[in-house]
């Protein structure tokens, strides 16, 4: 696969980029280098190598989900400048 001007224009359009002529030529050269390297990688024998989703062993690092009682409504509303019927009272945003 060879990256040509038409492909660079298409990629630029997808990325919403306006490339100058110098930038287009530079992008074309860089993408061709990437494609050439991918061709080299495609020649490697990967039989017996298991596919991986991440380069490092990753495990779930989330804390345990513990159900706790909610805060007291009066404590939450204690410093509210305006409150009504046990809730925050805020100005109208539209009529």
C-alpha positions in Angstrom: 0.0 0.0 0.0 1.3 3.4 -1.0 0.1 6.6 0.5 -0.5 9.2 -2.3 -1.8 12.7 -2.4 -5.4 11.6 -2.8 -5.1 9.4 0.4 -3.5 12.4 2.3 -6.4 14.6 1.2 -8.9 12.0 2.4 -7.3 11.5 5.8 -7.0 15.3 6.2 -10.7 15.7 5.4 -11.6 13.0 8.0 -9.4 14.6 10.6 -10.7 18.1 9.7 -7.2 19.3 8.9 -6.0 21.8 6.4 -2.5 20.8 5.5 0.0 23.1 3.7 1.9 21.5 0.8 5.0 21.0 2.9 2.9 19.4 5.7 1.1 17.2 3.1 4.5 16.0 1.8 5.8 15.4 5.3 2.7 13.5 6.3 2.9 11.4 3.1 6.5 10.4 3.8 5.8 9.6 7.5 2.8 7.5 6.7 4.7 5.6 4.0 7.4 4.8 6.6 4.7 3.5 8.9 3.3 1.3 6.2 6.8 0.0 5.3 7.4 -0.9 8.9 4.0 -2.7 9.1 5.1 -4.7 6.1 8.2 -5.8 7.9 6.1 -6.8 11.0 3.7 -8.7 8.8 6.6 -11.0 7.7 7.2 -12.2 11.2 6.2 -15.7 12.2 3.7 -15.3 15.0 2.4 -18.9 15.2 2.0 -20.0 18.7 2.0 -16.5 20.1 -1.1 -15.7 22.0 -2.8 -12.3 21.2 -2.8 -9.8 24.0 -5.1 -6.9 24.7 -2.5 -5.0 26.8 1.3 -4.9 26.9 1.3 -5.2 30.7 -0.7 -7.6 32.9 -3.6 -5.5 34.0 -6.1 -6.4 36.8 -9.1 -4.6 38.2 -7.8 -2.0 40.6 -11.2 -0.7 41.7 -12.2 -0.7 45.3 -14.9 -3.0 46.7 -18.3 -1.5 46.3 -19.7 -1.2 49.8 -23.3 0.0 50.4 -23.3 2.7 53.0 -26.1 4.9 54.4 -26.7 8.2 52.7 -25.9 11.5 54.4 -28.6 13.2 56.4 -30.7 15.6 54.3 -30.6 18.3 57.0 -26.7 18.1 57.1 -26.6 18.4 53.3 -28.9 21.4 53.2 -27.3 23.1 56.3 -25.2 25.7 54.4 -27.6 26.0 51.4 -28.4 29.7 50.8 -32.0 28.9 49.6 -33.9 25.7 50.3 -37.5 24.7 49.9 -39.3 21.4 50.9 -36.1 19.7 51.8 -34.3 20.5 48.5 -32.0 23.2 47.1 -33.9 26.2 45.7 -32.2 27.7 42.6 -33.2 30.5 40.3 -35.2 29.7 37.2 -33.1 29.2 34.1 -36.0 29.8 31.7 -39.5 31.1 31.8 
